[in-house]
Amino acid sequence: MKITRQGDARIVMSNFGSRHNYFAWPTAARLQNGKIAVAASGFRCRHVCPFGKTVISYSEDNGETYTAPAPVIDTILDDRDGGILPFGESGVIVTSFNNTTEFQRENSELTAYDAAYLDTVTPEEEEATLGVNFRISNDCGVTFGKIFKSPVSSPHGPVELPDGTLLWVGSTYNPKDAQTPDTDCVEAHKINPDGTTEFVGRIENVKIDGAEPICCEPYAVVLDDGTILVHIRVETADDSIFTLYQSESCDNGKTWTKPRQLLPLSGGAPSHILKHSSGMLVCTYGYRNPPYGIRAMFSGDAGKTWDCGYEIYLSDVNDTDIGYPSSVELDDGSILTVFYALHGEGGPAVIMQQKWKFEKD
């Protein structure tokens, strides 16, 4: 496979000049009206802080320009990640999650500014807003309804099945964010039109040398034959494992194959999968070893095999605070991939994009 980058990577979301200048964990989607929408967590102070909002920007010119990021989910807690999915004729769902005030206070980088804000959050407010949150628009993202809750979370949100069902394959939510094999499972849940959810099925946890690493942050894609293909971030607390596994379902998420390893043990994660008009599956993922960056892999046989390790973006900063790419196909068949990365040594994180194309050798 040959990769050609089209121009330099550029910033999509930032807020320089403010202490609330950290943006991360984006998702890009092509809406029914042709606009590109990018959701992310923004107006933060750092990776863990209590001020995050889930925001959205739109582009009407294939990613040349974007509207300023505007909040879609802004609870009193730290709203993290920004998933987005267009569905039906004009539906758009935006997803997020947050953590407890206790989790925020346990952060080693907690400042007096953070603590003063956390002191204003009442237990009643925390209980009302804590969890995995989503909002639905019925007019292509112009307006959004009330906040609903989900038992599972994933960086890029749910998928739409051929019959119109919204299926969310995600990690079971743990309010204390204490990731362990006992608390983190990957499950499929159906989202009903009234905002309620129903359990559909569970993917068995991965075992490596008899031990169970953490399985989290999955992404699902529906293939042309109806098979649901899922990539799962698999890792250990000491970062000796940070990789992707794959599982499939042929019955709309009720049962799943045993997950199989796709990348080396430190090969990168989490991933997003784009069904390209050529029939190719294009998976992008973060790579958190030198040289840090964003990589891609390709499958021309519906996920049976993958051609891995292609570099889409190389960071000029030696830091693991990078990743969470997602992609959309542009009108000419090229690809626009968004991700987050630090803006220079010691700089804040920003949402960036890289346009590129692939050709078979």
N, C-alpha and C positions, 0 to 999 in steps of 0.2 A: 504494500500500500504506500502511496506517496501523499504526503501532507504538504499543502501550500498555505501559508498564512497570508491573509489579505490585509495588509497594513499592520500597524502596531496595535497592541492592546491599549484600550482607553478606558477612562473612568466613566461609570454610569451613575453611581451615587456616591456622594461625599458631603462633608459639612465642615470644611476647613475653617479655622478661625474660631471654633467653638470647642469647649471641652466635650460636648456631645457629638463627637466626630467619628465614631466607630460604626461601621456597617458590615454585616456578615450574613452568611447562610442564605444565598438567593435562589430563586427559581424563575426561569423564563418560560413563557407560554405564548403561543400564537392564538389570539382570540378569534371569535367567529366573525368579527368585523374587519379582520386583517391586521389590527394593531398588535404590536408586541408588548406584553406586560411583564414587568419584572417585580417580583415581591421579595422582600428581604427583611431582616431585623436592623433597624437603624436608630440614629440619634442616641447611641450608647456612649459610655465613657471608655469601655474596654470590653474584653471578652466576657467577663462576668461582672455585671453591675445591675442596679435595680431600675434603670431608666429606659430599657429597650422598648421600642414600639415596632410592630409589624407594619411595614410601609409598602407602597406600590408606586411605580412609575410606568408611564406609557410612551411608546414610540409609534408614530404614524408613518415613518420613513425608513423602515427596515433597520432600525438601530442607529441611524445617523444622529438623531437628537431624541431627548427624553424630557418628559415633564418632570418637575421637581417631585421628590418622594413625598407622598402624603400618607398619614396614618390610616390604616384600615382596622387593625386590632390594637387598641391602646388601653390595656387594663392598668390597674394601680400597681401591678407586679411587673417583673421583667419579661417582656414578650420576646421570645427567641424564635429563630427560623422564620422563613416565609415561604410557605408552599402555595401553589396556585394551579388550578385545573379548570379549563373551560369545558362545559358539558352541555349537551342538548343544543337548542337553537340559540340561546342567549344566556345560559347559566354560567356563572363563575364562582368557584369556591376558593377562599383564601384560608390558610391554616397556620397555626402557631402553637406554642406552649410556653409555660412559665414555671418558675420555681418558688419555693417558700421563702419568706423573709429570713428564716433560720439559715437556709442554704446560703443566702446572700451574706449574712453576717459571718459565716464561717469562711468566707473567701479571704485569702491571705492578703489581697490587695484592697480590702475594704478601707475607704477613706472616711473622714469626718463628714464630708459632704454626702456620701452614701448613707452613713448611719443616721444623719439628721433626717433624711427623707424616709428611711425605713421606720423611724420613730413615729411617723405620721400615719402609718398603715395600721388600721385596727384589725383585730382578729376576725371580725365580721366581714370586712372588706376582703381580707385574704381568702377566707373560706368561699366567698361568692365568686371570686375570679380565678382561683387556683385551678390549673389543669391544662388539658389540651383543648384549645379553642378554635372554632371556625365560624366564618360568616359566609353567607351566600348572596350573590347578586343575580338578579333575573334580567338585567339590562346591559350585559357585556361589561360589567365592572364600573358602571356609572354610580350606582347606589348599592348599598349593602344592608342586609337585614340584621336581626339581633344575633348575639353570640350564642352558639351551641357548644356542647361538650362532646368529646370523643374519648374512649378508653385507650386509644393507641395514637402514637405520634410518629411522623416521619418527616424528614426535611422538606420533601417536595410535594407531599400531600397524596390524595387518593387517585384512582384511575376510574374511567368510565368503561363498563362492560358493553358488549354489542347490543344488549337489550335495554341500555340506558341506566342500569344499576350503577351507583357509585360504590366502589369497593375500596376500603382503606386498609392496606397492608402496612402495619406499623409496629413499633415497639410498645409493649404494655407500659403505661405511664406510672412512674414512681415519683411521688411528690418530693421526696428527699433527694432525688437524682443520685442515689447510691447504686450505681450500676454493678450488678452481680448476676451470675447465671441463674440464681434463684428468683430474682425479681424482674429480669429482662427476658421477655419472650417475644417472638414475632408472630402476630396474629392477623387474621383477616376479619374485618367487620364491615357490614353493609350499612350505608347511610340512608335512612328513610327520608322521604320528602318532608316530613314534619321535623327533621333535625335529630330524631332519635337514632340509635344505632343497634345493630344485632350482630352477635358473634356468629361467624361463619366457619372458621377453621384455624388451626395452629400449625406452624412449621416447627419441626423438632429442632432442638438446640444442637449446635455443632459440638463435636468432641474431637479434641486433638491430643493424642497420646494419653487418652483416658481422662483428660481434664476438660471442663466446659469453659471456654472463653466467653466473653460478653458478645451477644448477638443483638444488633441494634441498627437503627437508621436504614431500613430497607427502602428499595424503590421497585415498583411493579410496572410492567408494560404488558399490554394485551396484544398478542400476535394475531395474524390474519385468520388463523384457524380456531381462535378463541382460547388458546393456551395462555395462561397468565405466567409470565416469567418474572422472577424476583431476584434481585441482587441484595445481599445482606452484608453490612459492615460487621466484621468479626475481629475482635481485638482482646488483648490482655492489659491489665492495669499498668504493667511495666513497659508497655509499648513494644515488647518483643514480637508481638503479632499485631498486624494492622493490614487486613486484607479483605477480599471479597469472596463470598460463596454464592452459589446460585441454586434456586429451587423452582420447580414448576408445578402448576395445577391445571388439570384438564376438566375440572368440574366446578368452575366458578369460585374456587378458593376453599372448598370443603376439605379436600385432601391434598397433600403436597409430597413431592419426592424428597428423598433425603438430600440435604444440601451438599453440594460438591464444591471444592476449592477451585477458583479461577486464576488467582495470582499467587506469586510467592508470599511467604508469611509476612513480609513487610512491603508488599507490592502496592498498597494504596487503597483508599476508601474515602468517603462513601461514593456511590455512583448515581448516575442518571442515564437512562437509555432512551434514545431517539429512534423511532421508526422512520427511516429515510425513504423518500419516494422511489429510490433505486431498488428497494427491497433489503438494503443493508441495515442491520442494527448497529447503531453508533453509541457506544458507552463512553462517557467521560467520567473521570475520577481524580481526586486529589492525590498527589504523591508527596509524602512528608519525609523524604530522605534527600540528602544532597544528590543531584541538584533539585531543589524544591520546585514544584510546579503543578501543572495540570496535564494529564495524559488522556489518551483515548485508546480504545480497542474496538475491533470490528468483528461482526459475525454475519456471514452470508448464508448460514444454514440454520436460521431460527434459534440461535443460541447454543447449538450443539458444540461448536468449537469457536474459539476467539483468537484473533490476531492482536496481540497486546503490546503496550509499551510505547506508543507514539506520542511525542511531545507536542502539546498544543501551546503551552505557555511555560516559560522558565522565569522564575522569580529572581530579582537582583538582591533579595534579602534572605539571609540564612536563618529562617525561622519556620517552625511548623504551623504557624497560624495562617493557614492557606487552605483553600479547597472548596468543596460543596458546589462543583460545577453543574450546570444544566444547559440544555441546548434546544434551539429551534432551527428549523430549516427555512432558508430564505427563498425568495421567488425564483432565483436562478439555480437552486440546488445546493448552494453553499450553506455553511452552518455558522450560526452565531452562538457562541458559548459564553455564559456569564459565570462568574465565580467571585470569591473574595480573596484579597491579598493585602499585605501591609504596603503602605505607600512610603517606601524608603526605610532605611534603618531608623528605628525608633518612632516611625510614623504611625498614624492610625490605620486601621483597616478600612478599605473602600471596596465597593462593588465595581468590578471591571468586566469588560467583554473582549473577546477575540473573535474576529471573523476568519474563517478558514474553509478550505475544501479538501476533499480527498479524491484520489484517482487510483484505480487498480494499476499495478505495475504491468 
